[in-house]
């Protein structure tokens, strides 16, 4: 079975400004997790992105 995966570049410039973790130091979790994953399956959204309330 041939499975095709569609990885997309993460758009940090668009998502980080709207993330509830925006003020977290980039070396701390969850920002560190996002920055270590520059591509995501089927999405441009960072893996730990959560919308600000």
N, C-alpha and C positions, 0 to 999 in steps of 0.2 A: 504494500500500500504506500503510495507516494503522498506525503502530507506537505503542503506548502504553507510556510509560516511567513507572515508579513510583519516584519519588525520595522518600526518607524523611529526616526530620530526624535528624542524628547525635546520639547520646546520650553526650556527653562525660562527664557525671557518672557514668555506669555503667561506661564502658570505660577511662577514663584511669587509674583506680586499679588496674586489673589489667594495664596495659600495661608491657612491659619498658622502655619509654622514659619512664616516669613521672618520673624525676628529671632529665630533660633540660629545659633552659631553653626556655620556650615560643616564643622567637624563633628557636631553632635547629632544624635539620632533625632528625628527621622531624616534630616537634611543629608546627612552623610550617606544614607541608604539611597536616596534619590540621585545624588551626584555620582555615585558609583555605578549607576545604571543609565547610561546615555541613550539607550534604545529600549523601547517597550513593544510588546506584542500587540499589534492592531491599533495602537494609540500613540498620540504625541504627548500625553499626560504623564508627568512623573509618577513613579510607583507609589509614593507616600503622600501625594497631593490631596489636601482636604480643603474644601472651600471655606473661606472666612464666613462667619455668621454675622 
